[in-house]
Amino acid sequence: MAPSFDWWAAKGTAAPPAAVVVKMENPNNWSMVELEGPTADDLFPLTAADGAGGDTNKTARRNKNAKQLTWVLLLKAHRAAGCLSSLAAAFMTLAAAVRRRVAAGKTDNDNDTGVITNRPPEDLTVKSRIYSAIKVFLWVSLVLLGFEMAAYYKGWHFTAANLQFEYKSVLGLFDLLYSKWVLIRVGYLAPPLQFLTNACIVLFLVQSLDRLVLCLGCLWIKLKKIKPVLKGGAADLESGEGGYFPMVLVQIPMCNEKEVYQQSIAAVCNLDWPKSKLLIQVLDDSDDPVTQLLIKEEVHKWQQEGANIIYRHRIIREGYKAGNLKSAMNCSYVKDYEFVTIFDADFQPAPDFLQRTVPHFKDNEELGLVQARWSFVNKDENLLTRLQNVNLAFHFEVEQQVNGVFLNFFGFNGTAGVWRIKALEESGGWLERTTVEDMDIAVRAHLHGWKFIFLNDVECQCELPESYEAYRKQQHRWHSGPMQLFRLCLPAVIRSKISIWKKANMIFLFFLLRKLILPFYSFTLFCIILPMTMFIPEAQLPAWVVCYVPAAMSFLNILPAPKSFPFIVPYLLFENTMSVTKFNAMISGLFQLGSAYEWVVTKKSGRSSEGDLTTLVDREKKHHRGGSEPGLDEMKEEIEQQERRDSKKKKHNRMYTKELALAFLLLTASARSLLSAQGIHFYFLLFQGISFLLVGLDLIGEQIE
């Protein structure tokens, strides 16, 4: 506990305070330090009544004041030493983590588990092209840094205009090489690099303008309080009279989701909707027999509770999630249902979800989709989930809401949405041609004239990936799939009968600007061009491009999640760091490389909110009343024991080669920037390089087994 300094202004004749004991506990195990507090003579100034020894008393008073100052300074020095010790311990911990990563020797080139693909294995030479290009830039930058440092110590300037040689004398080898290098970069390298820089700046400004327009549209919606309005009135479940209760099919596609299957099935089975009007399909694509048995038993328990729920398992597992949904829609009884709702395995809809979404279809025959927004039970779990929450909050609050209000079109999020089955059928149903079947069906439905509604005030809880490995795989699929789809649907968009404005919006805004240009300029401008301009200073990148505009865009992005404002700088750095993954995915999807067809099931932790946990406990008590299949309880106990054993195993993280190569490239460029005293460029390169280093060593997010 910190000592009180109220005694500095003490009055009267109060008793002297007791000795102050300061404890410092840190990794160096410092011993307890006991400091004497001020005495009564230190507290009260002497007056004229103290007698003739005034001069002596003044000297004593000065000595006592010096003693007080020494005591305070000693205390502050002690605290400062403790802080330095804590920082040293933090750096030691970081160094130990780095040493463990390097010793483990596992990189992102190692084989991953959980990858589902119906394509042949990808050629490693193709897969490593981007990594090889980054390595070339890295080695070139190291060589150039050596040249520039040697020139710096020779007292030369770094531009051709200021570089002076005495050509009448015989030049040394280094002088000759450096002079030739300066002339080459001025005449041949700087012009194309400056042209590419200017092109990326234009794309950056166009994308920033699009982001600004979206934010202004969201502000307009807030000010005018615009929201979708029910045409037929809300349903009344209590009376059952005059309500709108069409037949609804609920689908829960899952694949080896043993962490979350219980809570998702329980949440769907507790939806407030007439049982006779509701059918739940559990679409299990698991290839693990134990997981299959557990899910089947969970379905059986809810059947005993009176839920109208069935279990389906495919023998031939093709087409990823799209194949699973397509197979379920081919069932003969589907023709009796008018709407279908889809929830991924980690989604937990509120009981009134159908009441707040399905009534929007009443008396609105043009409406094909009602989409709800996502909320996250683990958004504050670690830094990675906090940064993801910023991105997704902007996506739902701004992008989806603005497009829904002004265009009646947006990309289906794949879950937490209600489809009119007629719209699905007229649009061609689920197709297995891409890994983004949700965006595919949304584009085709829009081309057929169907309208969409986004409900920003209806939320459905789910999970965010807590490890960087899971998040990286998810982002690869989310950015490669749209490029696959763009190649496939571009002719259909051009030939469609929708208006020219809608065609332009879909081609230039929906696909090119937000799916292709964004990862292209983000990676090229901030990860390649910026460090290269440090070694070719004749090509310049203005400070406002490096600092001010990105800061403004980050500020706009973080507005829908105001609690995340303390993380605005990490968010900016992390988004640039993720650009290498998104750029790689975009290239894979655009040119149909093998990794574009990978489907990795995002690892779940099975987290629930506090209220959900209480509800699940009650449900579990009810379920224990019924019987289980023979041997299932023993199997569950064995699984729990295995999980306990696995939890004691040492977890590991991987090193990501592309991120590490870019980290060293950026740090090398920051050293070059330091020589030429470029302030903003130096700080940006330094912190961005550190960000790449932390991500490359997998020091963000949770560890994986």
N, C-alpha and C positions, 0 to 999 in steps of 0.2 A: 504493500500500500504506500502510495507516495506521501511524503511528509507534508503537513500543513504549514503554510507560511503566514498564517494570520498573526503570528507573534511579531512580525515587522511593525505592525501598527497597534500593538498592545498598549493599553492605558491602565492607570491605577496601580495597585499593588498586588496583582494576581500572583499566585505561586508559580515558580518556574516550571516550565514543562519538563516532562520526563525525557530521557534519552531517546533519540530516534534510531530505530533499527531498520536498515535497508537490506532487503534480501535480493540477491541477483541469482536467478537460476537460469542457466543456459547450458548448451552442450559441453562447454569446457569445465563444468562442475566447479564454478567459482565458489569460494567459501563465503560464509556470512560476514558482512562487514558491519560493524557497530560504530556509529559516529555519535559523539557527545553533542547533545543539543545545547542551545545558548543558556547561559546562566542568568540569574536575576540582574546581575550587573550589566549584562549585555542588552537587557530589555529596556531599561529606563535611563534617559539622559540625566546628567548631573545638572543641578541648579546652583544659583549663587549661594544658597544656604549651606552648600557643602563645605564652606570654609576657605581658609587661605591656601590650601593646596590646590588652587585652581589649575595652575600650569601642569602640575603632576596629574591632576584628574583629566585634563585635556589629553595628555599623552596616553594615559590609560584608556581614555575613551577611543582614541584613534587606534590603539592596539586592539581594543575589543571589536571595533568596526572591521578592522583588517581580519580578525579571527572569524567574524561572521561571514565576510566575503569569501575567505578561504574555504569555510565550511560549505557554502553554496556552490562554489566552483568545483570543489571536490565531489560533491554530490552529482553535479551535471556531468563532470568528466566520467564519473562512474557509470552514469546512464549511457553516455556516448560510447563508452567501451563495451557496454552490454549490447548496444545496437550494432556496433561493428562486429562483435562476436556472432550475433545472430545472422548478419549478412554473410560472414565467412562460413557459418554453418550451412546457410542456404546454398552458397556456391559449392561447398563440398558435397552436399546432397545432389546438386545438379551434375557435378562432375562424376559422382558415383553412378548416377543414372545413365549418363553418356557412356561410361565405361562398361556398364552392363549391356547396353544396346550393342556396342561394338563387339563385345565378347560373345554375345548370342549369335551374331552373324546371320540373322534372318532378315531378308529384305523383301520388298514387294515383288521381286521376281520369283520367289518361291511359290510352289503350288498352293492355291487356296482351297479350302474346303467350302462346301455349300454352293459351288458354282454349277448352275444348271445351264446347259447349252446343247442344242441339237445341231451344232456346227462342228467341223473337225477342229482339232487343236490349232491355235494360232501360231503362225510362224514367228519364232522368237526374233528373227532379224527385222521383221516388220514391226513387231511390238516395241523394239528398242530404238527405232529411228529417232523419235523425239529426244530420248535420253542421249543418244549419240550426238545429236545436234547441239544439245546443251553442253555436253562435255567438250565439244570443239570450241564453243564460245568461251568456256571456262579456261581451257589451256591457252587459247589466244590471248585472253585477258591477263593471264599470269605472265606470259611473255612480254606483253605490252607494258604491264606494270613495272617489270624489271627495266625495260627501256626507259620509261618515264622517270623512274627513281634515279637511274644513272644520269639522265639529262638534268634532273633537278639538282643533284649534287654538283654538276658541272656549272650550274648557274644559268642554264638556258631557260628561256621561256617556252611555253607550250603551244604557241601558235606560229604558223609559218611567217607571218608578217614581222614577228619579233625575233625570229631565229636568224642569227647573223654568223656567217662563216667567212673566214679569210680564204677565198678560193685560190688566191695566188700562192698560198702555201700548200704543202702536201697534207691532205687530210688523213687522220688516223682511220682505222677500220670502223670503229664505233661511230666516229663523226660522220663518215660516209654513209653508213647504214641508217643512222638516225635521220640524216638530211633527206635521204631517199624516201624513208618512211613518211616523213612530214609532207613531202611533195606528192606522194601517192595518195595519202588520205585527203589532201586538199583537192587534188584533181579528179580522183576516181571514187573514193569511198564516201566522202562527205555528201556530195550531191544526191546519190540514191538514198542514203540514209536519211537525209533531210526530207526528201520527198516522201518516204515511208512514214517518217515522223509526222509530217503535216497531214497525210492521209488518215493516220490513226487519231490525230487530234480532232479532225473533222468528224470522224465516226464517234469519238468520245463525246463531242459536244452535241451531236444529234441524239445519241442515247441519253445524255444528261437532260436534254430538252424534253425528250419523251418522258423521262422520270418526273420532271417538273410538272408537265401537263397532267400526268396521272395524279400527282399530289394535289394540284389545283382542283381537279375533278373530285377528288375525295373531300377536299375542303368544301366545295359547293354542295356535295351530298350532305355533309354534316350541318352546314348552315341552313339549308332548306329542309333538313330532316326527311330526305327522300328515302323511302323504303318500299319494298313490294307490298301491295295491298291485296288481301283476299277478296276475290270477286263473289264467292259463294257463301261467305261467312264461315266462322270457325265451327268445328265439330263439337258436339255435346255428348261426351261419353256417358255422363250420369243418366240423362233421360233416355238416350237412344232414339229420340224422335227428331226427325228432320236433320239428322247428322249426315255427314258425308263419309261413308265407310266402304270404299271400294276394296276389292280383293288385292292384297299386297303380298308379294313374295319377297322374303328376306334371304339374302345369300351371304354366307361367311366363308370365303375362300381362304384356305390355309395350307401350309406345307411345313411339316416338322415344327409346329409352333407349340411345343409342350410348355413353354413358360407362360403363355397368355391365353390358351384355349378356354380355360375355365371361366375367367372373368369376362371374356367376349361373349361366350355362349350364355352366361348368366345374364348379362346386360340385355342382350337381344330377347331372351325369353321373358324378360320383365317389361317389355314395351307395352304401353297402354293402348291396346287395340283389340277389338272383338276377336276372340280366339277362332271363331268360325271364318273370319275374314283374313286370317294370317297364316302363312306357312313359312317355316324356317328351314333352309337347306344348309347343312354343314358340309362344305365341299372340300374334302380332305385329300390333298395330293401328297401326303407324307409317304416317304419310302422306308421309314423306321417302323417295324411291326409293333414295338412297345408304344410309340406315340399313337399309332392307329388304334390300338386297343384302349388306351386311356381316353381318347376323344370319343370313341364309340360308346364307352361306358358312361361318359358325361352326358351324351345325348340320351342314352337309355334312362338315366336318372331324371332328366327333365321331362321325358315322355311320361314317366310315372307321376310326375307332378301335374300333368295335364297339359303341357305345352305341345303345340302342333309342330313338331320338329322331326326331321329325318336326317339320316347320315348317308352321304354318298362318297364312294372312293373309286377313283379311276384306275383301271388296270393298265391302260396305255396312257402314260403321262407325257403328252406332247403339247406344245404351244404355250407353256408357262401358265400364267393366270388367265390369259385370254382363252386358251384351250379348255381350262377348267370351267370358266363361265359359259363358254359355248356348249360344252357337253351338258351342263345343267339346264340350259335353256331349251335343249332338244327333248326334254322329258315331256310326255304326252299331257300331263296335268297342268303344264304352264299355260296352256291356252285358256284356262279358267281364270287367270289373274290378269289384272289391268296394269299394275305397277310392280316394279322390282327395285328393292333397296339393297345396296351393297355395303358391307362393313368388312374391312380387313381384320385380321385376327387380333390385332392389338387395340382395336377401337371399342369404346364403351359408350354407346349412345344413352342419353337420358331417357327415362320412361316416356316422356311426352314428345319424343323425336318425331314420330309419325303424325301426331296431332298438329305439329307446327309446320310440317312440310307438305304432306299429301293434300290438304285442303286447297293449296294454291293451284292444283290442277282442275278444280271444279270450275266449270263454265269457261275454261281457257284451253280450247282444243289445240291451239298452236304451241302450247308449252310442252317441251319434251324432257326437260331436266330441271330438278331443284337441287341445288348444291348447298350444303352447310359448311361452315368453317371448322377448322380443327383447333382444339386447345390441347395443352400438353401437361401431363402429370409430373414430368421430370424436367421442366424447363430451367429450374434452378439447381440442377444436380451438379453440374461442373461448368467450366468455362465454355466447353464445346457446345453444350446444350443451350447455354445462354446466347451464344452467337447464332446458333440455328434459329432460336426463337425470334431474333431480330429479323432475319430473312423471311421467315414464314409469316410473321405478323404483317410485314409489308405486303407480302404476296396476297394474303387474304383480305386485309383491311383496305388496301389500295388497288392492286391490280384486278383481283377478282370482282370486287365490289364496283369499281368504275366501269369495267367492261360489261358487267351484268346490267348496270343501270342504263348506260348510254348505247350499248351495242347489242344487248340480249345474247351475247356470246362470250364464252371464256373456255379455257381448257378444263375438262372434267378431271377432278383430282383422284379418281379411281376408287374412292370410298366416301362414305358419309354423304351419299347422294341418292336421290330417288329418280328413276327413269320411267317414262311411259313406255311400256313394252312395244307398243305400236311404233314408236319412234326408233327403237332399236331395230326392229324388223325391217322397216322401210329403209333404214340406213345401211343395211347389209349385215347387221349383227356383229358379234365379236369376231375379229380377224386375228390371225396368229402371225402376221407379217412383220410386226415390230415388238419391241419390249415396252412400248408405251401405248398399250391397247386403250387406255382411258382417253388419251389425247386423240387417238385415231378415230374412235367412235364419235367424239365430240365434233371433230372437223367434218366427218361425213354427215352427221345429223344437221350441222349448220348449213352445209351445202344443199341439203334437202328442205331447208326452210324452217326447221324447228327452232324455237326460242328457248332461252335458258334464263333461270332466275337464281341469283346468289343471295342467300340469307345470312347476313353478317351477324345477326343476333341469335342464331341457332348454332350451338357449339357441340362438338363431339370429341370426347377425350381420347387421346392416344399417346404414344411414346415417341420420343426423339432418340436417335442413335446416340449411345453414350461413349462409344469408342471411335477413334478416328478411322480405323479400318472399315467399320460398318458404314460410317458416314461417307467415306471415300467411294466405296462400291455403290452406294445408293446414288450419289451425285453422278457417277459415271453413267449409270443407267438412265438417269433423268436428263442427261445432256447428249447422249449418243442417240437415244430413241427419237427425239424430235427431228434430228437430221435424217435418220432413216425415213421417217414419215414424210418429211419435206420432199425428198426425192420421189417417193411413191405417189403422193397426192397432188403434186404441182400440176400435172396435166388435167386432173379432175377439177382443180380450182379454176384453171383458166377456161375450161369448157363449161363450167357451171352457169346457171341462169341467175345467180345472185348479182346484185348491183356492182358497178365498178368500184365504188367506195369500199364495199365489203371485201371484194377481191384484193384491193390494195392493202386494206387493213390486215387481212390474213397473210398475204405474202410478205409484205415489207415490215409490218409491225410485229405480228404474232410469231412469224418464223425467223425472218432474216435479222431484224434488229435485236429482238430479245433472246433468240436462241443461237444465232450464229455470230453476229457482230459483237455482242457483249463479251463472250469468252475470248474472241479473237483479239480485240484491241486491248482487253485487260491483260492478257498474257504478253502480247507483242510489245505494247507500249511500256509497261512497268517492269517487265521481267527481262526483256531483250534490248529494246531500243534505249531505255534509260541508262543501263550500265554501259552500252556501247558508245553513247555520247560522251562518256567520261574519257574514253580512249580516242575518240574522234571529236574533239571539242568544236570543230568547225560546224558540225551539226548540233544544233541547240534545241533543248527541250525547255520551254519557259517554266518559271517557278510556279505560275498559277495553274499549270497543268499538273504539276507534281504535287502541289499542296492544296491550293485554295478550292479548286473545283471538286477534287475528291472529298475534301472535308465537308463541303456543302452537300454533296450527294449522300455522304454517310449520315449527315444530320437529318436529311429528308427520310432516309431509309429507317432511321431509328425512331422517328416520331410516333409510329403506331405502337411502339413498345417503350414508353417513356421511362420505365423503371430501369431500362438498359443503358441509359445515358452515360453512366460511368465506364461503360465498355465500348465507347465510340471509337477510340483509337485501336484497341485490339480488333474490333470489328473491321475497320478499314484495312488493317494489315492482314487479317485472316482471309478476307475476301480476295485480296491480291494473291495470297498464298494458294488458295483453292483454284486460282485461274489455270494453273498447270494441269490439274485433273480435269477441269471442265474443257480446256482447249484440246487435250488429248482425246477426251470422249467425243467432242464435236468432230474432230478429224476422223475418228473411227467410224462414226455414224455417217458422215458425209461421203466417205470413200468406201464404205461397206467393208471395213477391216474386221477381222475375226472377233476382237473384243467387243464389237458393237452388239453381238448376239449373246453376251453373257447375261445370265440372270442370277443374281445372288440374293438369297433371302436375307433381309436385314435382321441382324441379331437383336432379340428383345430381352429385356430383363424382367418383364412381368410386373412393373410397378403400377400401383393404383393409388388413387387419392384416399385420404383417411376415411371419408364417408363410404367409399366403395369397399374398403377393407372390412368395415363393420357389417355391411350388407352381405358380403361374401361369407363371413363367418356364420351369419344366420342361415344362409342358404346351405352351407356345408352341413350344419346341424340337421337340417331337414333331410338332406340327401342320405345321411347315415341311417335314417329310418328304414330305407329300402335296402334290398340285398344287392350284392355285387356279383359279378361273374366269378366262378371258382378260380382261386389263385391270384386274383387281381390285387387284393390287399397285400399279399406277400410280395407281389411284384412292385407295388408302390413303395413298400418299405425298403425293398432292395434298391430302388431308384433313389430314394432319399438318402440312403447310406452312401451310394455312389456319388451323389451330389456333394455330400459332406466331405467325402474323400477328395473329390475334385477341388473343392473350395480351399483345401489345405495345400494343394499343389501350387507351385510357384508359377505365376502368370508371366507372360512375356509380351513384349511389344516388338514391332518390326521397324526397320529403318527403310525409308523411302528414298530411292536413289535419285529420282528426278528432283525432289525437293531439296535434297542435300547438295546436289550439283548446283542448283540455282542459288542456294544459300552461299556457297563459296564464290560463285560468280558475283553476286551482289555485294558481298563483303570485300571482295577484291576491288570492285568498282568504287566502293566507299573509300577505300584507301587511296585510290587515284584521285577521287574528288577532294580528299583532305589536302593533297598536295597543292591543288589549285584553289583552295579555300572557297569552295562552293557550299555555302551554309546549308540551305534547305535540301539540296540534292544529297549532301553528305548524310544528314540526319535521316532522310527518307531511306536511302540505300542501307544505312547501318541497321535501322530498326526493322526494315523489311527483310534484310538478310538474317537477322536474329530470329524473326518470325518463321522464315523458311527452315532455319536450323532446328528450331523447337519442334516444328511439325515433322520435319524429316526424321528426327530422332523419336517421334511418336511420344512427345512429352505433353501432349494435350489430350484430354479425354481420359476415359477409363482404360485399364489394361484389358487385354483379351487372353483367353486361355489358349 
